[in-house]
Amino acid sequence: MDFISGGYYIIAPTIRQEYMDKEIIPDRIVSVSECICNMHPDIDIFWGGSKENKLKYIKDLNISVDKYKEMEKWIQDKFDLREFQYPQIFPSLNLAKEFFSTFLNDVKDLRIIGIGLPNNYLESFFDEEDTINKSTDERTGIENVLIRKEFIVDETNLIKGYEVLGYETNTFHSYLCNGLEKEFKNKFDFSLNENGFIKSLAEAERCCDIANDENLGTEPFFWLPWAIFEYNSY
């Protein structure tokens, strides 16, 4: 299967929330949804955060004030060159690794995650977003990454499974945000793999069919199956 890269993300795993089914969902979760996991860099801190929040972020990252200023400049420079996409999308793995090694070496338990959309869903994604003919300035970050049509090779040692994600301008929502694992479990023998992700593309597609059912009353996003890849930081 060919996957179109949706970019790379530096994600901090989080604990399972009380509303999630503990019989299905592991104690620790990695998700591309900001509703669930924190991601770095926290662009809202850079561009709109108070001094207090910036100082807290500096402490959380265990870096100096000077290093933080260097980070802000790094992000702004890359953003101006369109090498970094809002809100925290690294279009290339090398760029994500560069940021990680430069600024996040002293932060524990972070993951570099890549996402890939099966190639046969790309046209549907853009039809839904109606962005294929927009200029670069009109597109959101993920759209600018997808339209490059850069392939991620399906390497079994890197792919960790699948996550059902619904896209809303500049951000993703996960099936986990909606507690849909309970609905999936009611429909079929749903379980996750040892990595905490949906086991196969076929099963993820089945979950998408359920999530996209208007009668179910889920959030009105276009739910698609995204492959999840994990990479070393070096």
N, C-alpha and C positions, 0 to 999 in steps of 0.2 A: 504494500500500500504506500502511495506517495502522500506526504504531508507538506502543506504549505506553512512556512514558519509564521507564527503569530508573535514572534519576539521572545525575549528572555527576561526573566524576572528574578529578583533576589528576595526571597520570602522567608519570613520567620514562622515556623510551625506554631500552632496554638493548641490549647487543650479542647477536648470535645465539650460542646455546650450542652446544657441540661435538656434542651428541647430536641436534641438529636438522639436517635435510637442507639443506645449503648450496646445492643446485641449485634448491630451492624457496623457502626462507626467506631474506629479505634480511639484510644485515649488521646493520641496526638494526631493532628490534622495538618496536611499541607493542601492549600487551595489557592487558585489564582483569583479568587474573589476577595476584594478588600473588605467585604462585610465580615469575613472570617479571619483572614491573616493580615498582619502588617507587612508592608513591603518597603524596600529601600531603593533609592532615597525617598524620603517623605517630602514630596515636592511642595505640599501645602505649608510645611514648616519653612521652606526656603522662600516661597513667594508670598506668603500671607501670615506666617507665624509671628506670634508676639516674641519679645525678647526672652520672656520666661520660658516659653515653649522651645525656643532655640537652645537655651542653656540646658534644658532637660534633655533634649535630643543629643546634644554634645556629650552629656554625662552618660546617656544610654549607650552611645557608640564608643565611649571610652577614648575620645580623641581630644586634642587641644582646641582652643578657640581658633588659633591660626590654621589648624588642619581643617576645621569646619569651614572657614572662609575659603580655603583652597578648594574644598568640595563644592561650595556654592559656585565658585568661578568655573570649575570643571563642568558642572551641569549646565550652566548658562552658555558656556562656549560650545558644548556639544549640541545643545538645543538650537542655538543660532545657526549651526552648521547642518541642522536636521539629522545629526548623528544620534540624537537621543529624542525619544518621542514621549509626549505627555500622556499619562502622568508619571509613569516610571517604567517605560518600556525601553529595553536595550535591543535595538534591531539586530545586533550581532552578538554571538557568544563571546568573541574576543573583547568587545567593549564591556560586557558584563563582568568578565574576569578582571579587566583592567581596573574597573571601579572597585570591585571587591578587594583586590590585592592592595589597592592604594589607600582605601578608606575604612574597610570593614574587617581587617584581619583580627582585631581584638574583640569582635562581637561573636558570641557563642551561638552555635546551632542555627546557622543560616543555610539556605539551600539556593542554588542556582537552578531555576526551573525553565525549561523551554516548552512552548506549546505549539502544536501543529494541527492544522485543520485538514482533514482528508480532502484531497484535491477535488473530488467530485462535489464538494459542498461549497466551493469558493464562489461560484456564480450565484448560488442561492443566497449566500451571505450578502453579496453586494446588491442583489436584487432587493433584498429586505431593507438594506440600509440606503438604497438608491444613491450610491456615492460613486459609482464607477466612472461617471463622466464629470465629477467635480474636479476642481483644481486642487493642488496639494494643500493650499491654505484653507480650503473648505473641509477637508477630511479630518477625521480624528486620528489619534496616534495609531491604533490597531489597524485602521484602514490603510494608512500609509505604509505599514509594514507588510500587510497581506498583498497589497497591489504590486509589490516587488516580485511576487511569485518565486520566492527562494525556497527550495525544497530542503526538508529535513530527511535524511536517510533513515529508514526504519531499522535502526540497530537494536536488536533485542536486549543488549546489555545496557542500553540507555533508556529505553521506553519503560515507564513504570506503570502504565495503565491509561485510563481515560477518565475525564471529568466532564459531566454535562454542564455546559455553561450557557447562560443567556446574556447577550451583549446589550448594554445600555450605554449611551454616549460616554466614552472615555473609561468605562469600567465594565467588569464582568460580575454577574451574579451566578452563584453555584446552585445546583439542585439542593445542596446542603442548607443554603439560606432559607429554603422553603420547606425543609423537612420532607422532601420528596422521597427519601429513602423508604419511608413508611408506605407510601403509595406504590413504589416499585415492588416492595415486599409483598403487598397485597395482590399484585398482578402476576408475579412469577417468583421463582426461587432466587431472589436477589441477594447477593453478597459481594463483598469487596475482596481484592487480592491482598497479599501480604504487605503491599506497599500502601494500602488504604485507598486504592483507586478501583474503578470499574475494570473488570478483568479483560474484556474484549471489545472490539469495535462493534460487533454485532449486538452485544448486550447494551452498549452505550446508545446505539441507534434505537433499540427497543425502548430504552428509558426516555429518549428524546421524543418518540412518538407519544408517550404518555404525558410528558411535560408540556408538549405543544397542543394537547387536547383542550380546546377552549372550555369544554364542559367541566374540566377539573378545577378551574378557577385559580390557576397559578398566575404569577406575575406575567404580564403580557410581553414577554421577550421571545425572541426566536432562539429556541434551545437547540444547541448543536453539540456533537461529540468531538471533544478536543483531546488529542493525544498529549500525554504528559511525559516529558523527558527530564532527567536530572543529570547534572554535570558536576565534575570536580571544579573547585575554585582555582586550581592552578593549571 
